[in-house]
C-alpha cells in the first residue's frame, strides 16, 4: 500500500510535467506558426488588388476601343434628356378624356420634327445650295485676286504666299476626287445620325427603366442623394442645350442680316454656317468668321473690316446680354472651364468630343458640387462672426 501511495504522486508529477511540456510546446508551435499566417493574408489582399487593377485596365481598354459607339450613345442620351420634357407635355394632351400614351407622344414629336426639317429643306435650303454652288464656281477665279491683295500685307513675303496659292489651287484641283473618295465617310456619318435618332427614341421610351436599373446598383442609403443629383444634372443639361439652340438661332439671324447689309457674297450660306458652328461655343464662330473675312477681303479690305466689326458687336452683345440671361442660369460654368472642356473634348474625340464637352462639364460640376465641395455651414459661420 505504501509503495502504491509512493508511486501515484510520482506518476501524477510526471504526467503533469509531460502535460506542461506539451502545453508549452503547443504554445510555442502556435506562436511560431502565427506570423506565417500574415503573408498568406497579405498575399490574398495583394492578389485582389492585382486582379482589380487588371480588370479595370481591360475595361478601360474596351471603352477606348468602342469610344465611337459610346459617343453616339452619350449624345443620344443628351438629346433624350432634352426632349423628354417636351414628350411629357405632349402626353398631357387629352383625347376623349384620355392622355396620350408615351409612344404616341414620341410619334407626334417625331412627326413635328420631320415636318419642320422638311419645310426647312424645301424653303430654306435652295438659297443655301445656290450660294454654295456660286461659291464653288467663283472660287478658282477669285483666289488670285485674294492672293494679290494679301501680297500687299506687311510681312506677307515671310508667310510664303506663292506656296499658299499653289496649295490652294492644288486642293481645288483635287476637290472633285476628294468628294468622291469621301462618300463612304459621309455615308458612315449618315448611319451614325440614324443610329443616334433610333437610340434617342429608345432612351425616351425606356429611359425610366434604365434610370431605375442603374440607381438600384447603389446602396439604399445613398440612392436618394444620387437620384436628386441626377435630376439636377438632367435639368442643367436640358437647359444648356435649349439655351445653345437659342444662341445658334440668334447668331444665324444676326449674321444673315449683317452680311446682307455689308453686301457679303453668299450671305445666306455664311450666316447659316455661323449658326451651325455656334453649337461649339467660342471656337465654332471663330473659324467661320475667318472664312467670311477672306471672302469679304476678295472684294475689298473695307468690307473685311466691316465683317470683323459686325462680329465684334455681336460678341459684345452676346457676352453682355444673351449669355447671362440664357446660359448663366442653365450651366453656371466659368469661361475658363468651358475652354478647358472644349480642349479636352477636341483632344479625345475631335468635333463630336467638342459637341458634348460643355454638357459633360456641367454634369461633372453638378456631381463635384454635391460630393466633393465642402460647403460651409451658415449657422456656424454666423456664430464665428
C-alpha positions as CSV (number, residue, x, y, z in Angstrom):
1,X,0.0,0.0,0.0
2,X,2.9,2.3,0.9
3,X,4.5,1.6,-2.5
4,X,1.3,2.4,-4.3
5,X,1.0,5.6,-2.4
6,X,4.5,6.5,-3.3
7,X,4.1,5.6,-7.0
8,X,0.9,7.6,-7.6
9,X,2.3,11.0,-6.7
10,X,5.3,10.3,-8.8
11,X,3.1,9.3,-11.8
12,X,1.0,12.4,-11.3
13,X,4.0,14.6,-11.2
14,X,5.4,13.0,-14.4
15,X,2.1,13.4,-16.2
16,X,1.8,16.9,-15.1
17,X,5.3,17.7,-16.3
18,X,4.5,16.0,-19.6
19,X,1.3,17.9,-19.9
20,X,3.0,21.2,-19.1
21,X,5.8,20.4,-21.6
22,X,3.2,19.6,-24.3
23,X,1.3,22.7,-23.5
24,X,4.4,24.9,-23.7
25,X,5.4,23.1,-26.9
26,X,2.0,23.7,-28.5
27,X,2.0,27.3,-27.4
28,X,5.5,27.8,-28.9
29,X,4.3,26.0,-32.1
30,X,1.3,28.2,-32.4
31,X,3.4,31.2,-31.7
32,X,5.8,30.1,-34.4
33,X,3.1,29.5,-36.9
34,X,1.1,32.6,-36.2
35,X,3.4,35.0,-38.1
36,X,3.3,32.7,-41.1
37,X,-0.4,33.5,-41.4
38,X,0.2,37.1,-42.2
39,X,2.0,36.6,-45.5
40,X,-0.9,34.4,-46.7
41,X,-3.5,37.1,-45.8
42,X,-1.3,39.8,-47.3
43,X,-0.9,37.7,-50.5
44,X,-4.7,37.3,-50.8
45,X,-5.2,41.1,-50.4
46,X,-2.4,41.8,-53.0
47,X,-3.9,39.3,-55.4
48,X,-7.3,41.1,-55.1
49,X,-5.7,44.4,-55.9
50,X,-3.8,43.0,-58.9
51,X,-7.0,41.4,-60.3
52,X,-9.0,44.6,-59.8
53,X,-6.3,46.6,-61.5
54,X,-6.1,44.3,-64.4
55,X,-9.9,44.2,-64.8
56,X,-10.0,48.0,-64.6
57,X,-7.3,48.3,-67.3
58,X,-9.1,45.8,-69.5
59,X,-12.4,47.7,-69.0
60,X,-10.8,51.0,-69.9
61,X,-9.2,49.4,-73.0
62,X,-12.6,48.1,-74.1
63,X,-14.2,51.5,-73.5
64,X,-11.4,53.2,-75.5
65,X,-11.9,50.7,-78.4
66,X,-15.7,51.4,-78.6
67,X,-15.4,55.1,-77.7
68,X,-17.1,56.0,-81.0
69,X,-20.2,53.9,-80.1
70,X,-20.1,55.3,-76.6
71,X,-20.1,58.8,-78.0
72,X,-23.2,58.1,-80.1
73,X,-24.9,56.6,-77.0
74,X,-24.0,59.5,-74.9
75,X,-25.1,62.1,-77.5
76,X,-28.4,60.2,-77.9
77,X,-28.9,60.3,-74.1
78,X,-28.3,64.0,-74.1
79,X,-31.0,64.6,-76.7
80,X,-33.3,62.3,-74.9
81,X,-32.9,64.3,-71.7
82,X,-33.8,67.5,-73.7
83,X,-36.8,66.0,-75.5
84,X,-38.2,64.1,-72.5
85,X,-40.0,67.2,-71.0
86,X,-41.4,68.0,-74.4
87,X,-42.8,64.4,-74.7
88,X,-44.2,64.8,-71.2
89,X,-46.1,68.0,-72.2
90,X,-47.4,66.3,-75.4
91,X,-48.6,63.4,-73.3
92,X,-50.8,65.7,-71.2
93,X,-53.0,66.3,-74.3
94,X,-56.4,64.8,-73.8
95,X,-58.2,62.9,-76.5
96,X,-61.7,61.7,-75.4
97,X,-60.7,62.3,-71.8
98,X,-57.6,60.1,-72.1
99,X,-54.0,61.2,-72.1
100,X,-51.8,60.2,-75.0
101,X,-49.5,57.2,-74.2
102,X,-45.8,57.9,-74.2
103,X,-45.3,56.0,-77.5
104,X,-47.9,58.2,-79.2
105,X,-46.4,61.3,-77.8
106,X,-43.0,60.3,-79.2
107,X,-44.6,59.7,-82.6
108,X,-46.2,63.1,-82.5
109,X,-42.9,64.7,-81.7
110,X,-41.1,62.9,-84.5
111,X,-43.7,63.9,-87.0
112,X,-43.4,67.6,-85.9
113,X,-39.6,67.5,-86.2
114,X,-39.7,65.8,-89.6
115,X,-42.2,68.3,-90.8
116,X,-40.1,71.2,-89.6
117,X,-37.0,69.7,-91.3
118,X,-38.9,69.1,-94.5
119,X,-40.1,72.7,-94.6
120,X,-36.6,73.9,-93.8
121,X,-35.0,71.9,-96.7
122,X,-37.8,72.9,-99.0
123,X,-37.9,76.6,-98.3
124,X,-34.5,77.5,-96.7
125,X,-32.2,75.1,-98.4
126,X,-32.4,76.2,-102.1
127,X,-30.8,79.7,-101.4
128,X,-28.1,77.9,-99.4
129,X,-27.4,75.5,-102.2
130,X,-27.4,78.4,-104.7
131,X,-24.9,80.3,-102.7
132,X,-22.7,77.2,-102.3
133,X,-22.8,76.5,-106.0
134,X,-21.8,80.0,-106.8
135,X,-19.1,79.9,-104.2
136,X,-17.5,76.8,-105.8
137,X,-17.9,78.4,-109.3
138,X,-16.3,81.7,-108.3
139,X,-13.6,80.4,-106.0
140,X,-10.9,79.4,-108.6
141,X,-11.1,82.8,-110.3
142,X,-11.2,84.8,-107.0
143,X,-8.2,83.2,-105.4
144,X,-5.5,85.1,-107.5
145,X,-7.2,88.4,-106.7
146,X,-7.3,87.5,-103.0
147,X,-3.6,86.4,-103.0
148,X,-2.7,89.6,-104.8
149,X,-4.3,91.6,-102.0
150,X,-2.6,89.5,-99.4
151,X,0.8,90.3,-101.0
152,X,0.3,93.9,-100.0
153,X,0.0,93.0,-96.4
154,X,3.2,93.8,-94.4
155,X,5.5,90.7,-93.9
156,X,3.5,88.8,-96.5
157,X,6.7,87.6,-98.1
158,X,7.6,85.9,-94.9
159,X,4.4,83.8,-94.9
160,X,5.1,82.3,-98.3
161,X,2.0,83.5,-100.3
162,X,3.1,81.8,-103.5
163,X,3.3,78.4,-101.8
164,X,-0.1,79.1,-100.3
165,X,-1.5,79.9,-103.7
166,X,-0.2,76.7,-105.2
167,X,-1.5,74.7,-102.3
168,X,-5.0,76.2,-102.6
169,X,-5.0,75.7,-106.4
170,X,-3.9,72.1,-106.0
171,X,-6.6,71.4,-103.4
172,X,-9.3,72.8,-105.6
173,X,-8.0,70.6,-108.5
174,X,-8.4,67.5,-106.3
175,X,-11.7,68.6,-104.8
176,X,-13.9,66.5,-107.1
177,X,-11.8,63.4,-106.4
178,X,-11.9,64.2,-102.7
179,X,-15.7,64.4,-102.7
180,X,-16.0,61.0,-104.5
181,X,-13.5,59.3,-102.2
182,X,-15.1,60.7,-99.1
183,X,-18.6,59.4,-99.9
184,X,-18.2,56.3,-97.8
185,X,-17.2,58.5,-94.8
186,X,-20.3,60.7,-95.3
187,X,-22.4,57.5,-95.6
188,X,-20.9,56.3,-92.3
189,X,-21.8,59.7,-90.7
190,X,-25.3,59.4,-92.0
191,X,-25.6,56.0,-90.5
192,X,-24.4,57.4,-87.2
193,X,-27.1,60.1,-87.3
194,X,-29.8,57.5,-88.0
195,X,-28.4,55.3,-85.2
196,X,-28.5,58.3,-82.8
197,X,-32.1,59.1,-83.7
198,X,-33.2,55.5,-83.0
199,X,-31.3,55.4,-79.7
200,X,-32.8,58.7,-78.7
201,X,-36.3,57.3,-79.3
202,X,-35.5,54.2,-77.2
203,X,-34.0,56.3,-74.4
204,X,-37.2,58.4,-74.3
205,X,-39.4,55.3,-74.2
206,X,-37.3,53.2,-71.8
207,X,-35.3,55.8,-70.0
208,X,-37.2,55.4,-66.8
209,X,-36.4,51.7,-66.7
210,X,-32.7,52.3,-67.4
211,X,-32.6,55.0,-64.7
212,X,-34.1,52.7,-62.1
213,X,-31.8,49.9,-63.0
214,X,-28.6,52.0,-62.5
215,X,-29.9,53.6,-59.3
216,X,-30.7,50.1,-58.0
217,X,-27.0,49.3,-58.1
218,X,-26.3,51.9,-55.4
219,X,-26.8,51.1,-51.7
220,X,-30.2,52.4,-50.5
221,X,-28.8,55.0,-48.1
222,X,-27.1,56.8,-51.0
223,X,-29.8,56.2,-53.6
224,X,-31.9,59.3,-52.7
225,X,-28.9,61.6,-52.8
226,X,-27.8,60.2,-56.2
227,X,-31.3,60.5,-57.6
228,X,-31.5,64.1,-56.7
229,X,-28.1,64.8,-58.2
230,X,-29.0,63.1,-61.4
231,X,-32.2,65.1,-61.6
232,X,-30.3,68.3,-61.2
233,X,-27.8,67.3,-63.8
234,X,-30.6,66.4,-66.2
235,X,-32.2,69.7,-65.7
236,X,-29.0,71.6,-66.2
237,X,-28.1,69.7,-69.4
238,X,-31.6,70.2,-70.8
239,X,-31.4,74.0,-70.2
240,X,-27.9,74.1,-71.7
241,X,-28.9,72.6,-75.0
242,X,-32.1,74.7,-75.3
243,X,-30.0,77.8,-74.5
244,X,-27.4,76.8,-77.0
245,X,-30.0,76.3,-79.7
246,X,-31.4,79.8,-78.9
247,X,-27.9,81.3,-79.2
248,X,-27.4,79.5,-82.5
249,X,-30.7,80.9,-83.9
250,X,-29.7,84.4,-82.7
251,X,-26.2,84.4,-84.3
252,X,-27.6,82.9,-87.6
253,X,-30.3,85.6,-87.9
254,X,-27.9,88.4,-86.9
255,X,-25.2,87.2,-89.3
256,X,-27.6,86.9,-92.3
257,X,-28.9,90.4,-91.7
258,X,-25.4,91.9,-91.1
259,X,-23.7,90.2,-94.1
260,X,-26.6,91.3,-96.3
261,X,-26.2,94.9,-95.2
262,X,-22.4,94.7,-95.8
263,X,-23.1,93.1,-99.1
264,X,-21.0,90.0,-98.5
265,X,-21.3,87.3,-101.1
266,X,-23.2,84.1,-100.2
267,X,-24.5,85.8,-97.1
268,X,-27.3,83.2,-96.5
269,X,-24.8,80.3,-96.6
270,X,-22.3,82.0,-94.4
271,X,-25.0,83.2,-91.9
272,X,-26.3,79.6,-91.7
273,X,-22.8,78.4,-91.1
274,X,-22.3,80.9,-88.3
275,X,-25.4,79.5,-86.6
276,X,-24.5,75.8,-87.1
277,X,-20.9,76.2,-85.9
278,X,-22.0,78.0,-82.8
279,X,-23.0,74.6,-81.4
280,X,-19.3,74.6,-80.4
281,X,-19.1,77.6,-78.1
282,X,-16.3,80.2,-78.7
283,X,-14.3,78.1,-81.2
284,X,-17.0,77.4,-83.8
285,X,-17.7,81.0,-84.8
286,X,-14.0,82.0,-84.8
287,X,-13.3,79.5,-87.7
288,X,-16.4,80.6,-89.7
289,X,-15.8,84.4,-89.3
290,X,-12.2,83.9,-90.7
291,X,-13.8,82.3,-93.8
292,X,-16.3,85.2,-94.1
293,X,-13.5,87.7,-93.7
294,X,-11.5,86.1,-96.5
295,X,-14.5,86.1,-98.8
296,X,-15.1,89.8,-98.0
297,X,-11.4,90.6,-98.4
298,X,-11.6,89.3,-102.0
299,X,-13.9,92.3,-102.7
300,X,-12.2,95.0,-100.5
301,X,-10.4,95.5,-97.2
302,X,-13.1,97.8,-96.1
303,X,-15.7,95.1,-96.4
304,X,-13.4,92.7,-94.5
305,X,-13.1,95.3,-91.7
306,X,-16.8,95.7,-91.5
307,X,-17.2,92.0,-91.2
308,X,-14.9,91.9,-88.1
309,X,-16.7,95.0,-86.7
310,X,-20.1,93.4,-87.1
311,X,-18.9,90.2,-85.4
312,X,-17.3,92.2,-82.6
313,X,-20.6,94.0,-82.0
314,X,-22.4,90.7,-81.8
315,X,-19.8,89.2,-79.4
316,X,-20.2,92.1,-77.0
317,X,-24.0,91.9,-77.2
318,X,-23.9,88.1,-76.6
319,X,-21.5,88.3,-73.7
320,X,-23.2,91.3,-72.0
321,X,-26.9,90.4,-72.6
322,X,-27.6,87.0,-74.1
323,X,-25.2,84.7,-72.3
324,X,-26.0,85.9,-68.8
325,X,-29.8,85.5,-69.4
326,X,-29.8,82.3,-71.5
327,X,-26.7,80.3,-70.4
328,X,-25.6,81.5,-67.0
329,X,-28.7,80.2,-65.3
330,X,-28.5,76.9,-67.2
331,X,-24.9,75.6,-66.8
332,X,-23.3,78.2,-64.5
333,X,-19.8,77.5,-65.8
334,X,-16.8,79.8,-65.7
335,X,-15.4,80.8,-69.1
336,X,-12.1,79.1,-68.4
337,X,-14.0,75.9,-67.5
338,X,-15.7,76.0,-70.9
339,X,-12.4,76.5,-72.7
340,X,-10.7,73.6,-70.9
341,X,-13.7,71.4,-71.5
342,X,-13.6,72.2,-75.3
343,X,-9.8,71.5,-75.4
344,X,-10.2,68.1,-73.7
345,X,-13.2,67.1,-75.7
346,X,-11.5,68.0,-79.0
347,X,-8.3,66.1,-78.0
348,X,-10.3,63.0,-77.1
349,X,-12.8,62.8,-80.0
350,X,-12.4,65.7,-82.3
351,X,-15.6,67.6,-83.3
352,X,-18.0,65.1,-81.6
353,X,-16.0,65.5,-78.4
354,X,-16.2,69.3,-78.6
355,X,-20.0,69.0,-79.1
356,X,-20.5,67.1,-75.8
357,X,-17.7,68.8,-73.9
358,X,-19.8,71.6,-72.3
359,X,-22.7,69.5,-71.1
360,X,-20.3,66.9,-69.8
361,X,-18.5,69.6,-67.8
362,X,-21.9,70.7,-66.5
363,X,-22.6,67.2,-65.3
364,X,-19.2,66.9,-63.7
365,X,-19.6,70.2,-61.9
366,X,-23.0,69.1,-60.5
367,X,-21.5,65.9,-59.1
368,X,-18.4,67.7,-57.8
369,X,-20.6,70.3,-56.1
370,X,-22.6,67.5,-54.4
371,X,-19.9,65.0,-53.4
372,X,-16.6,66.9,-53.4
373,X,-17.1,70.5,-52.5
374,X,-17.0,71.2,-48.7
375,X,-19.9,73.6,-48.2
376,X,-19.7,76.0,-45.3
377,X,-22.3,75.8,-42.5
378,X,-24.1,79.1,-42.4
379,X,-25.1,78.7,-38.7
380,X,-21.5,78.0,-37.7
381,X,-20.2,81.0,-39.7
382,X,-22.8,83.2,-38.0
383,X,-21.5,82.1,-34.6
384,X,-17.9,82.7,-35.6
385,X,-18.8,86.2,-36.8
